[in-house]
Amino acid sequence: MVFYFTSNVVPSVYTIYMGKDKYENEDLIKYGWPEDIWFHVDKLSSAHVYLRLHKGQTVDDIPKEVLIDCAHLVKANSIQGCKMNNVNVVYTPWTNLKKTADMDVGQIGFHRQKDVKMLTVEKKVNEILNRLEKTKVERFPDLAAEKEARDREERNEKKAQIQEMKRKEKEEMKKKKELEELRSYSSLMKAENMSSNQVRLPTETFQTAEIQCGIMMVQLPHCSLVLVTPA
């Protein structure tokens, strides 16, 4: 059984969840999502509480009010911590959790200690706990199936992004080629126009020339040209 809570202290609602006991905590550790942030009372036994971030967010994007909700929920679900003040709560991304075969059930370590953050809960605040308790829902999820569905969706999104990138690259190459062909055609037309504007009449094309009364007759292969000269 997994308990789900809703943190609605900010406009963008967040889901918080935790296992019923240490055995369910094992499944939560195994089938967590990259978007999950893990919370636990520091150096004391407590529930493993997870906050699911929105896509694209990181641990640094968590609103302060949501952090406080998670911390109070963890403290309230610690046998010792719930009776104490100034309780430290540690939190880190699920991807930073380290589980080895020699660890006890529900026990975890960290890959990188520097990625573990901490906040302090000074004292119990019933208003926060009552608000979260009203949103509590008990479910028996298939954590493995949910994780696979999430991963499959991510793979499809990445595949679509790659295909779109290739399509854009192909389109850019096509435009570039068309532009180069246009420039080549324009250069060719310019050269042909310059050539056609030049008229050369070789001397050997003139067959006869006759001057009578100031008129010179020039016979060309396909036409006659009459030139009037001064008398």
PAZAPA-4460 file (N, C-alpha, C; in steps of 0.05 Angstrom, whole numbers, plus 32768, in hexadecimal, padded with zeros to 4 digits):
% residues 231
    n_x    n_y    n_z   ca_x   ca_y   ca_z    c_x    c_y    c_z   seq   type   mol
   8011   7FE8   8000   8000   8000   8000   8011   8019   8000     1      M     A
   8009   802C   7FF0   8018   8046   7FEF   8004   805C   7FF6     2      V     A
   800D   806F   8006   7FFC   8086   800E   8004   809E   7FFD     3      F     A
   7FF0   80AA   7FF1   7FF5   80C2   7FE0   7FE8   80DA   7FED     4      Y     A
   7FF7   80F0   7FEB   7FEE   810A   7FF6   7FF1   811F   7FE1     5      F     A
   7FE2   8134   7FE3   7FE3   814B   7FD0   7FEB   8164   7FDF     6      T     A
   8000   8170   7FD5   8009   818A   7FE0   7FFF   81A0   7FCD     7      S     A
   7FEC   81AF   7FD7   7FDF   81C4   7FC7   7FE4   81E0   7FD2     8      N     A
   7FFB   81E4   7FDF   8002   81FE   7FEA   800C   8211   7FD5     9      V     A
   8011   8207   7FBD   8019   8218   7FA7   8007   8212   7F8F    10      V     A
   8005   8224   7F7C   7FF2   8220   7F65   7FF7   8206   7F56    11      P     A
   8011   81FE   7F54   8018   81E5   7F46   8018   81CE   7F5B    12      S     A
   8003   81BE   7F5A   7FFF   81A9   7F6F   8015   8193   7F6C    13      V     A
   801E   8189   7F83   8032   8174   7F84   8027   815B   7F92    14      Y     A
   8031   8144   7F89   802A   812A   7F95   8040   8121   7FA8    15      T     A
   8038   8119   7FC0   804B   810E   7FD4   8042   80F1   7FDA    16      I     A
   8054   80DF   7FDC   804B   80C3   7FE3   8060   80B5   7FF5    17      Y     A
   8057   80A0   8003   8069   8091   8014   805D   8075   8018    18      M     A
   806F   8062   801E   8067   8046   8022   805C   8042   803E    19      G     A
   804E   802C   8041   8042   8025   805B   8057   801B   806F    20      K     A
   806B   800C   8065   8080   8001   8077   809A   7FFF   8067    21      D     A
   80AE   7FF3   8075   80C9   7FF2   8069   80CA   7FDF   8050    22      K     A
   80B8   7FCC   804F   80B8   7FBA   8038   80AD   7FC8   801F    23      Y     A
   8099   7FD9   8023   8090   7FE9   800C   80A4   7FFE   8004    24      E     A
   80B4   8007   8018   80C9   801A   8012   80DD   800E   7FFE    25      N     A
   80E1   7FF4   8000   80F3   7FE7   7FED   80E9   7FEA   7FD0    26      E     A
   80CF   7FE7   7FCC   80C4   7FEA   7FB2   80C5   8007   7FA8    27      D     A
   80C1   8019   7FBB   80C2   8036   7FB4   80DE   803D   7FAB    28      L     A
   80F2   8032   7FB9   810E   8037   7FB2   8114   802B   7F96    29      I     A
   810A   8013   7F91   8110   8005   7F78   8102   8012   7F60    30      K     A
   80E9   801B   7F64   80D9   8025   7F4D   80D5   8043   7F4E    31      Y     A
   80E7   8052   7F5B   80E4   806F   7F5B   80E8   807B   7F3F    32      G     A
   80E0   8094   7F3D   80E3   80A3   7F24   80F9   80B7   7F26    33      W     A
   8105   80BF   7F10   8119   80D4   7F10   810E   80EF   7F1B    34      P     A
   80F4   80F2   7F19   80E7   810A   7F23   80E2   810A   7F41    35      E     A
   80E8   80F4   7F4E   80E2   80F1   7F6B   80F8   80FC   7F7D    36      D     A
   80F0   8109   7F93   8102   8112   7FA7   80FC   8103   7FC1    37      I     A
   8110   80F7   7FCD   810D   80E6   7FE5   8112   80F6   7FFE    38      W     A
   8101   80F2   8012   8103   8100   802C   8105   80EB   8043    39      F     A
   8114   80F2   8057   8117   80E0   806E   8121   80F0   8086    40      H     A
   8119   80E8   809E   8123   80F5   80B6   8140   80ED   80B9    41      V     A
   8151   8101   80BE   816E   80FC   80C0   8175   80EC   80D9    42      D     A
   8183   80D5   80D6   818D   80C5   80EC   8178   80B9   80FE    43      K     A
   815F   80B9   80F5   814A   80AC   8104   8139   809B   80F1    44      L     A
   812B   8088   80FC   8118   8078   80EC   8100   8089   80E4    45      S     A
   80F8   8087   80CB   80E0   8096   80C2   80D6   808A   80A8    46      S     A
   80BF   8093   80A0   80B4   808B   8086   80C6   8096   806F    47      A     A
   80C5   8089   8058   80D3   8093   8040   80BD   80A3   8031    48      H     A
   80C0   80BC   8030   80AD   80CD   8023   80B9   80D7   8008    49      V     A
   80A8   80D7   7FF3   80B1   80DF   7FD9   80A0   80F6   7FCF    50      Y     A
   80AD   8109   7FC2   80A0   811F   7FB5   80A5   811C   7F97    51      L     A
   808F   811C   7F87   8092   8119   7F6A   8092   8135   7F5D    52      R     A
   80A9   813B   7F52   80AB   8156   7F45   809C   8156   7F2A    53      L     A
   8098   816E   7F20   808C   8171   7F06   80A3   816E   7EF1    54      H     A
   809C   8165   7EDA   80B0   8160   7EC5   80C1   8178   7EC0    55      K     A
   80DB   8173   7EC0   80EE   8189   7EBA   80F8   8197   7ED3    56      G     A
   80EC   8191   7EEA   80F5   819E   7F03   810C   818F   7F10    57      Q     A
   811B   819D   7F21   8131   8191   7F30   812B   8196   7F4E    58      T     A
   813C   818A   7F5F   8138   818D   7F7C   8139   81AB   7F84    59      V     A
   8147   81BB   7F75   814A   81D8   7F7B   8130   81E7   7F74    60      D     A
   811E   81DB   7F65   8106   81E9   7F5D   80EF   81E4   7F70    61      D     A
   80F3   81D4   7F85   80DD   81CE   7F98   80D5   81E7   7FA7    62      I     A
   80BC   81EF   7FA7   80B3   8206   7FB7   80B8   8201   7FD5    63      P     A
   80BE   8216   7FE3   80C4   8213   8000   80AC   8207   800F    64      K     A
   8094   820F   8007   807C   8206   8014   8078   81E8   8011    65      E     A
   8080   81DE   7FFA   807D   81C1   7FF4   8092   81B1   8004    66      V     A
   80AA   81BC   8006   80BF   81B0   8016   80B6   81AD   8033    67      L     A
   80A9   81C2   803D   809F   81C1   8059   808A   81AB   805D    68      I     A
   8078   81A9   8049   8064   8193   804A   8071   8178   804C    69      D     A
   8085   8173   803B   8093   8159   803B   80A1   8154   8055    70      C     A
   80AE   8168   805F   80BE   8165   8078   80AC   815F   8090    71      A     A
   8095   816D   8092   8082   8168   80A7   8076   814C   80A5    72      H     A
   8071   8142   808D   8066   8128   808A   807A   8112   8092    73      L     A
   8094   8117   808C   80A9   8104   8094   80AB   8104   80B2    74      V     A
   80AC   811B   80BE   80AF   811D   80DC   8098   810F   80EA    75      K     A
   8080   8114   80DF   8068   8108   80EC   8068   80EA   80EA    76      A     A
   8076   80DE   80D6   8077   80C1   80D3   8092   80B6   80DC    77      N     A
   809D   80C2   80F0   80B5   80B7   80FD   80AE   80B2   811A    78      S     A
   80B2   8099   8123   80AA   8092   813F   80B8   80A4   8153    79      I     A
   80D1   80AA   814F   80DF   80BB   8161   80DC   80D8   8159    80      Q     A
   80DF   80DE   8140   80DF   80F9   8136   80C5   8108   813C    81      G     A
   80AE   80FA   813C   8095   8107   8140   8092   8113   815C    82      C     A
   80A3   810A   816E   80A2   8114   818A   80B7   8129   8190    83      K     A
   80C6   8130   817C   80DD   8142   8180   80D9   815D   8172    84      M     A
   80E8   8171   817B   80E9   818A   816D   8104   818C   815F    85      N     A
   8106   819F   814C   811F   81A4   813D   812A   818A   8131    86      N     A
   8119   817D   8122   8120   8164   8114   812B   816A   80F8    87      V     A
   8142   815F   80F2   814E   8162   80D8   8143   814E   80C4    88      N     A
   813C   8158   80AD   8132   8146   8097   8144   8149   807F    89      V     A
   814D   8132   8075   815F   8133   805D   814E   812C   8044    90      V     A
   8156   8137   802E   8149   8130   8015   815C   8131   7FFE    91      Y     A
   8157   8121   7FEA   8169   811E   7FD3   8159   8112   7FBC    92      T     A
   8162   8116   7FA3   8155   8109   7F8C   8156   80EA   7F8F    93      P     A
   8141   80DE   7F85   8140   80C0   7F85   8158   80B4   7F77    94      W     A
   8162   80C1   7F62   8179   80B6   7F53   8192   80B6   7F64    95      T     A
   8192   80C4   7F7B   81AA   80C4   7F8C   81A8   80AE   7FA1    96      N     A
   8193   809F   7FA3   8190   808A   7FB7   81A1   8072   7FAE    97      L     A
   81AF   8066   7FC1   81C0   804F   7FBC   81B7   8037   7FCC    98      K     A
   81B2   8021   7FBF   81A9   8009   7FCC   81BC   7FF2   7FC4    99      K     A
   81C8   7FE5   7FD9   81D9   7FCE   7FD4   81CE   7FB5   7FE1   100      T     A
   81D8   7F9E   7FD8   81CD   7F85   7FE2   81D1   7F80   8000   101      A     A
   81E5   7F8C   800B   81EB   7F87   8027   81DB   7F99   803A   102      D     A
   81CA   7FAB   802F   81BA   7FBD   8040   81A1   7FAF   804A   103      M     A
   8197   7FB8   8061   817F   7FAD   806C   8167   7FB7   805C   104      D     A
   8150   7FAB   8061   8137   7FB3   8053   8131   7FD0   805B   105      V     A
   812C   7FE0   8047   8125   7FFC   804B   813D   800E   804F   106      G     A
   8155   8003   8050   816D   8013   8055   8178   801C   803A   107      Q     A
   8182   8035   8039   818E   803F   8021   81A7   8050   8028   108      I     A
   81B7   8056   8013   81CD   8068   8016   81CB   807C   7FFF   109      G     A
   81E1   808B   7FFB   81E1   80A0   7FE6   81F9   809C   7FD3   110      F     A
   81F5   80A2   7FBA   820B   80A2   7FA7   821D   80BA   7FAC   111      H     A
   8210   80D1   7FB0   821F   80EA   7FB4   8214   80F9   7FCD   112      R     A
   8224   80FA   7FE1   821B   8107   7FFA   8216   8125   7FF5   113      Q     A
   8225   8131   7FE3   8222   814E   7FDE   8206   8155   7FD2   114      K     A
   81F8   8141   7FC8   81DD   8146   7FBC   81C7   8142   7FD1   115      D     A
   81CE   813E   7FEA   81BB   813A   7FFF   81B7   8155   800D   116      V     A
   819E   815E   800E   8197   8178   801B   8189   8173   8036   117      K     A
   8187   8188   8046   817B   8185   8060   816B   819E   8067   118      M     A
   8155   8199   8076   8146   81AF   8082   813C   81A6   809D   119      L     A
   8136   81B9   80AD   812E   81B3   80C9   8111   81BA   80CE   120      T     A
   8103   81A8   80DB   80E8   81AC   80E4   80E9   81B3   8102   121      V     A
   80E2   81CC   8108   80E5   81D4   8124   80D1   81C7   8136   122      E     A
   80B8   81C5   812D   80A4   81B8   813E   808C   81B0   812C   123      K     A
   807B   819F   8137   8064   8195   8129   8050   81AB   8123   124      K     A
   8046   81AC   810B   8031   81C0   8104   8018   81B0   80FB   125      V     A
   8005   81AF   810C   7FEC   819F   8107   7FDE   81A9   80EE   126      N     A
   7FDE   81C2   80E9   7FD0   81CD   80D2   7FDB   81C0   80B8   127      E     A
   7FF5   81BE   80B6   8001   81B2   809E   7FF9   8194   809C   128      I     A
   7FFC   8186   80B2   7FF6   8169   80B1   7FD9   8163   80AC   129      L     A
   7FC7   8173   80B8   7FAA   8170   80B3   7FA3   8175   8096   130      N     A
   7FAF   8189   808A   7FAA   818F   806E   7FB2   8178   805C   131      R     A
   7FCA   816D   8061   7FD4   8157   8051   7FC3   813D   8056   132      L     A
   7FBB   8139   806F   7FAC   8121   8075   7F91   8120   8066   133      E     A
   7F86   8137   8061   7F6C   8139   8053   7F6F   8130   8036   134      K     A
   7F87   8130   802B   7F8B   8129   800F   7F95   810C   800D   135      T     A
   7F98   80FE   8022   7FA4   80E4   8023   7F93   80CF   8013   136      K     A
   7FA1   80C0   8003   7F94   80AB   7FF3   7FA5   8091   7FF5   137      V     A
   7F98   807B   7FFA   7FA6   8061   7FFB   7FA3   8052   7FE1   138      E     A
   7FB9   8049   7FD6   7FB8   803A   7FBD   7FCB   8022   7FBE   139      R     A
   7FC5   800F   7FAC   7FD6   7FF8   7FA8   7FE1   7FF8   7F8C   140      F     A
   7FF3   800A   7F86   7FFC   800D   7F6A   800F   7FF7   7F61   141      P     A
   8010   7FF3   7F47   8024   7FE2   7F3B   803B   7FF4   7F34   142      D     A
   804E   7FF6   7F47   8064   8009   7F44   8075   8003   7F2C   143      L     A
   807A   7FE9   7F27   808A   7FE1   7F10   807E   7FEA   7EF6   144      A     A
   8063   7FE5   7EF4   8055   7FEC   7EDB   8055   800B   7ED7   145      A     A
   8051   8019   7EED   8050   8037   7EEB   806C   8041   7EE3   146      E     A
   8080   8035   7EED   809C   803E   7EE6   80A1   8038   7EC9   147      K     A
   8099   8020   7EBF   809D   8019   7EA3   808E   802C   7E91   148      E     A
   8075   8032   7E98   8065   8045   7E88   8072   8060   7E86   149      A     A
   807D   8069   7E9D   808A   8083   7E9E   80A3   8083   7E8C   150      R     A
   80B3   806D   7E8E   80CC   806B   7E7E   80C5   8068   7E60   151      D     A
   80B0   805A   7E5A   80A8   8056   7E3E   80A0   8071   7E32   152      R     A
   8091   8081   7E41   8089   809B   7E37   80A2   80AD   7E33   153      E     A
   80B5   80AB   7E45   80CD   80BB   7E41   80DD   80B2   7E28   154      E     A
   80DE   8098   7E24   80EC   808E   7E0C   80DE   8098   7DF3   155      R     A
   80C4   8097   7DF2   80B5   80A1   7DDB   80B9   80BE   7DD6   156      N     A
   80BA   80CE   7DEC   80BF   80EB   7DE9   80DA   80F0   7DDE   157      E     A
   80EE   80E1   7DE7   8109   80E5   7DDD   810B   80DD   7DC0   158      K     A
   80FE   80C7   7DB9   80FD   80BE   7D9D   80F0   80D3   7D8B   159      K     A
   80DA   80DF   7D94   80CD   80F3   7D85   80DF   810C   7D82   160      A     A
   80ED   8113   7D97   80FF   812A   7D96   8115   8126   7D82   161      Q     A
   8120   810D   7D81   8136   8107   7D6E   812B   8108   7D51   162      I     A
   8113   80FD   7D4D   8107   80FE   7D32   8102   811A   7D29   163      Q     A
   80F9   812B   7D3B   80F3   8147   7D35   810D   8155   7D2E   164      E     A
   8122   814F   7D3D   813C   815B   7D38   8147   8153   7D1D   165      M     A
   8144   813A   7D16   814D   8130   7CFC   813D   813D   7CE5   166      K     A
   8122   8140   7CEA   8111   814D   7CD6   811A   816A   7CD1   167      R     A
   8120   8178   7CE6   8129   8194   7CE4   8144   8196   7CD5   168      K     A
   8156   8183   7CDC   8170   8183   7CCF   816D   817E   7CB1   169      E     A
   815B   816B   7CAA   8157   8164   7C8E   814B   817C   7C7F   170      K     A
   8138   818A   7C8D   812B   81A2   7C81   8140   81B8   7C7D   171      E     A
   8152   81BC   7C90   8166   81D0   7C8E   8179   81CA   7C77   172      E     A
   8180   81B1   7C74   8192   81A8   7C5E   8185   81AD   7C43   173      M     A
   816B   81A7   7C42   815C   81AB   7C29   815C   81C9   7C21   174      K     A
   8156   81DA   7C35   8155   81F7   7C30   8171   8201   7C28   175      K     A
   8186   81F7   7C35   81A1   81FF   7C2E   81A8   81F8   7C11   176      K     A
   81A0   81DF   7C0A   81A6   81D6   7BEF   8196   81E7   7BDA   177      K     A
   817D   81EC   7BE0   816D   81FD   7BCD   8179   8219   7BCA   178      E     A
   8183   8224   7BE0   818F   823F   7BE0   81A8   823E   7BCF   179      L     A
   81B8   8229   7BD2   81D1   8227   7BC2   81CB   8224   7BA5   180      E     A
   81B6   8215   7B9E   81AE   8211   7B82   81A4   822B   7B76   181      E     A
   8195   823A   7B87   818B   8254   7B7D   81A1   8268   7B78   182      L     A
   81B5   8268   7B8A   81CC   827A   7B86   81DB   8272   7B6D   183      R     A
   81DF   8257   7B69   81ED   824E   7B51   81DE   8255   7B38   184      S     A
   81C4   8252   7B38   81B4   8259   7B21   81B5   8277   7B1B   185      Y     A
   81B4   8287   7B30   81B5   82A4   7B2C   81CF   82AD   7B20   186      S     A
   81E5   82A0   7B29   8200   82A7   7B1F   8201   829F   7B01   187      S     A
   81F6   8288   7AFA   81F6   827F   7ADE   81E6   8292   7ACC   188      L     A
   81CE   829A   7AD6   81BE   82AD   7AC6   81CC   82C7   7AC2   189      M     A
   81D9   82D1   7AD6   81E7   82EA   7AD4   81FE   82E9   7AC0   190      K     A
   820C   82D2   7AC0   8222   82CF   7AAC   8217   82CD   7A90   191      A     A
   8200   82C0   7A8C   81F4   82BD   7A71   81EA   82D8   7A67   192      E     A
   81DE   82E8   7A79   81D4   8303   7A71   81EB   8315   7A69   193      N     A
   8201   8313   7A77   8218   8324   7A70   8222   831C   7A54   194      M     A
   8222   8302   7A4F   822C   82F8   7A35   821A   8300   7A1E   195      S     A
   81FF   82FF   7A23   81EC   8305   7A0E   81EB   8323   7A08   196      S     A
   81F4   8334   7A1A   81F3   8351   7A16   820A   835B   7A05   197      N     A
   821D   8349   7A00   8235   8351   79F0   8231   8348   79D3   198      Q     A
   8231   835B   79BF   822D   8355   79A3   8247   8358   7994   199      V     A
   8251   8343   7988   826A   8344   7979   8264   833E   795C   200      R     A
   826F   834F   794B   826B   834B   792F   8287   8348   7922   201      L     A
   828F   832F   791E   82AA   832A   7913   82AB   8337   78F7   202      P     A
   82C3   8340   78F0   82C7   834E   78D6   82C1   833B   78BF   203      T     A
   82C5   8321   78C3   82C1   830E   78AC   82A4   830B   78A5   204      E     A
   8291   8314   78B7   8275   8312   78B1   826C   8327   789D   205      T     A
   827B   833B   789B   8274   8350   7887   827C   8345   786C   206      F     A
   8268   8342   785A   826D   8338   7840   8273   834E   782B   207      Q     A
   8263   8363   782B   8267   8379   7818   8263   8393   7824   208      T     A
   826F   83A7   781A   826A   83C2   7824   826B   83D4   780C   209      A     A
   8257   83E4   7809   8254   83F6   77F2   824D   8412   77FB   210      E     A
   825B   8426   77F2   8255   8441   77FA   824B   8450   77E1   211      I     A
   8234   845A   77E1   8228   846A   77CC   821A   8481   77D8   212      Q     A
   8222   8499   77D1   8214   84B1   77DA   8212   84B2   77F8   213      C     A
   8226   84AC   7804   8225   84AE   7822   8217   8496   782F   214      G     A
   8210   8482   781F   8202   846B   782B   8214   8452   7829   215      I     A
   8219   8445   7840   8229   842D   7840   8218   8415   7845   216      M     A
   8219   8402   7833   8209   83EA   7835   821B   83D4   7840   217      M     A
   8212   83C8   7856   8222   83B2   7862   8210   8399   7860   218      V     A
   821A   8385   7853   820B   836C   7851   8215   8358   7866   219      Q     A
   8202   8350   7878   8208   833C   788D   81FC   8322   7885   220      L     A
   8203   830C   7893   81F9   82F2   788B   81DB   82F0   788B   221      P     A
   81CD   82FD   789D   81B0   82FA   789F   81A1   8314   789C   222      H     A
   81AF   8329   7898   81A1   8343   7895   81B3   8357   7888   223      C     A
   81A7   836D   7880   81B6   8384   7874   81B5   839B   7887   224      S     A
   81CC   83A9   7889   81CE   83C0   789B   81D5   83D8   788B   225      L     A
   81C5   83ED   788C   81C9   8405   787D   81D3   841B   788F   226      V     A
   81EA   8426   7889   81F6   843B   7899   81F7   8454   7888   227      L     A
   81ED   846A   7892   81EE   8484   7883   8206   8493   788D   228      V     A
   8217   849B   787A   8230   84A9   7882   822D   84C6   7878   229      T     A
   823C   84D8   7883   823A   84F4   787A   8244   84F6   785C   230      P     A
   8237   8507   784C   823E   850A   7830   8259   8517   782D   231      A     A
***
